[in-house]
Amino acid sequence: MKPEWLIKRKDAARKAGATAVYRGKKDGSLLPQSSRKCEVGAECDGGIHYHHDSYEASQLAVVRPLCAKHHRAWHGSNSATYAPSIYEPPPAPVAPLDPVGKYPLLRPAQAAELLGVTVADLARLRRSRSGPEFMALSPGQRATIRYASSSVLSWALAQPWSPNPTPAGRPAER
């Protein structure tokens, strides 16, 4: 079974081809189908179809008149060509920072773990206004604190780097 993205790209290319034929008829560069004859010319059956051998962008206005019978026969033994880029799979989606995907907000324990500090250290930073930005979810009440994941990451990157970090809450050993 063909992947959905390939089907959509081929449909878009066919639509572009149909649009090119429509514009050609409108501006007079293509004769109406009723005044054209099938290229094969023998044992024709059905109305005339404008046929694209290629759906590449530079070839969209190049069409051949074929009757319905010969058009079906051509597609039975051949396949149209498309631009090579149509077969390249789309890029993989980027995973959101927040696994839930709704709000990129972290609980204090998640932010503390990400920063390598204790929740108490994070609370001290919050009270001194020297830590990452935070928000209270219920103003005027005893609120639950949340940290924007982007603010936690940018705050962590702005801190001086230490090659021998000490575990959170423990003094450095000598």
C-alpha positions in Angstrom: 0.0 0.0 0.0 1.3 3.5 -0.9 1.9 5.9 2.0 -0.6 8.7 2.4 1.9 11.4 1.8 2.8 10.0 -1.7 -0.9 9.6 -2.7 -1.5 13.3 -1.7 1.6 14.5 -3.7 0.5 12.5 -6.8 -3.0 13.9 -6.5 -1.6 17.4 -6.2 0.5 16.8 -9.4 -2.5 15.5 -11.3 -4.6 18.5 -10.2 -1.8 20.8 -11.4 -1.9 19.0 -14.7 -5.7 19.4 -15.0 -5.4 23.1 -14.1 -2.8 23.5 -16.9 -5.2 21.9 -19.4 -8.1 24.1 -18.2 -5.9 27.3 -18.6 -4.8 26.1 -22.1 -8.4 25.7 -23.2 -9.3 29.0 -21.8 -6.5 31.0 -23.4 -6.8 29.1 -26.7 -3.5 27.3 -26.7 -5.3 23.9 -26.6 -8.1 23.1 -29.0 -11.4 21.9 -27.4 -11.5 18.1 -27.0 -14.4 17.9 -29.5 -12.3 19.2 -32.4 -9.3 16.9 -31.7 -8.8 13.4 -32.9 -7.2 10.4 -31.1 -3.5 10.1 -31.9 -3.8 6.3 -32.3 -6.7 6.8 -34.8 -7.8 3.2 -35.2 -10.8 1.6 -33.5 -11.4 4.6 -31.2 -14.1 4.5 -28.6 -15.4 7.1 -26.2 -14.6 10.8 -25.9 -11.3 12.5 -26.3 -9.1 12.8 -23.1 -6.1 15.1 -22.8 -3.3 12.8 -21.6 -0.1 13.8 -19.7 2.9 11.4 -20.1 4.6 13.4 -17.4 3.4 15.4 -14.4 6.7 17.2 -13.9 6.2 20.9 -13.5 7.9 21.8 -16.8 5.8 19.2 -18.7 2.3 20.1 -17.4 1.2 21.9 -20.6 2.4 19.0 -22.8 -0.6 16.8 -23.5 -1.8 14.3 -26.2 -5.3 13.6 -27.3 -6.3 10.0 -26.7 -9.8 8.4 -26.9 -11.1 6.8 -23.7 -10.2 3.3 -25.0 -6.6 4.1 -25.9 -6.1 6.2 -22.7 -7.1 3.2 -20.6 -4.8 1.0 -22.7 -1.9 3.4 -22.3 -2.3 3.5 -18.5 -2.7 -0.3 -18.4 0.8 -0.8 -19.9 2.6 2.4 -18.8 2.9 4.8 -15.9 3.1 8.5 -15.8 6.3 10.1 -14.6 6.5 12.5 -11.7 9.3 14.9 -10.4 11.8 12.8 -8.5 11.3 14.9 -5.3 7.7 13.6 -5.1 9.1 10.3 -3.8 11.2 11.7 -1.0 9.5 11.0 2.3 8.5 14.0 4.4 10.8 15.0 7.3 10.1 13.3 10.6 7.9 15.3 13.0 9.7 17.1 15.8 8.6 15.9 19.3 7.2 18.6 21.5 9.2 19.6 24.7 6.2 18.6 26.8 5.3 14.9 26.4 1.6 15.8 26.9 1.9 18.4 24.2 -0.7 20.7 25.6 1.3 23.2 27.7 5.1 23.2 27.9 4.9 23.7 31.7 6.9 21.8 34.3 6.0 20.9 37.9 8.6 22.0 40.5 10.0 18.5 40.8 10.4 18.2 37.1 12.2 21.5 36.8 14.4 20.7 39.8 15.4 17.4 38.3 16.2 19.1 35.0 18.3 21.7 36.7 20.0 19.2 39.0 18.9 21.0 42.2 16.4 20.0 45.0 12.8 21.3 45.1 13.8 23.3 48.2 16.7 25.0 46.3 14.3 25.8 43.5 11.9 27.3 46.0 14.7 29.5 47.5 15.6 30.7 44.0 12.0 31.5 43.3 11.6 33.5 46.6 14.8 35.4 45.8 13.7 36.0 42.2 17.0 34.7 40.9 15.8 31.5 39.4 13.9 30.6 36.3 10.6 32.4 35.5 7.6 30.7 37.0 3.8 31.2 37.1 1.1 30.6 39.6 -1.8 28.8 38.1 -4.5 30.2 40.5 -3.8 33.8 41.4 -5.1 34.9 44.9 -5.2 31.4 46.2 -2.7 28.9 47.4 -1.4 28.3 43.9 0.4 25.4 42.2 3.6 26.7 40.7 4.7 25.8 37.2 7.8 26.6 35.2 7.9 27.2 31.5 10.2 24.6 30.1 11.8 27.2 27.8 12.6 29.4 30.7 14.1 26.6 32.8 16.3 25.6 29.9 17.4 29.2 29.1 18.1 29.8 32.8 20.2 26.6 33.1 22.2 27.5 30.0 22.9 31.0 31.4 24.5 29.6 34.6 28.3 29.3 34.9 29.4 25.8 34.0 31.2 23.7 36.5 33.3 20.7 35.3 32.7 18.8 38.7 29.1 19.5 39.7 28.1 18.6 43.3 25.0 16.7 43.9 22.0 18.8 44.9 21.9 19.5 48.7 25.3 18.1 49.5 28.5 20.1 50.2 31.5 19.5 48.0 33.9 16.8 49.2 37.5 17.8 49.8 
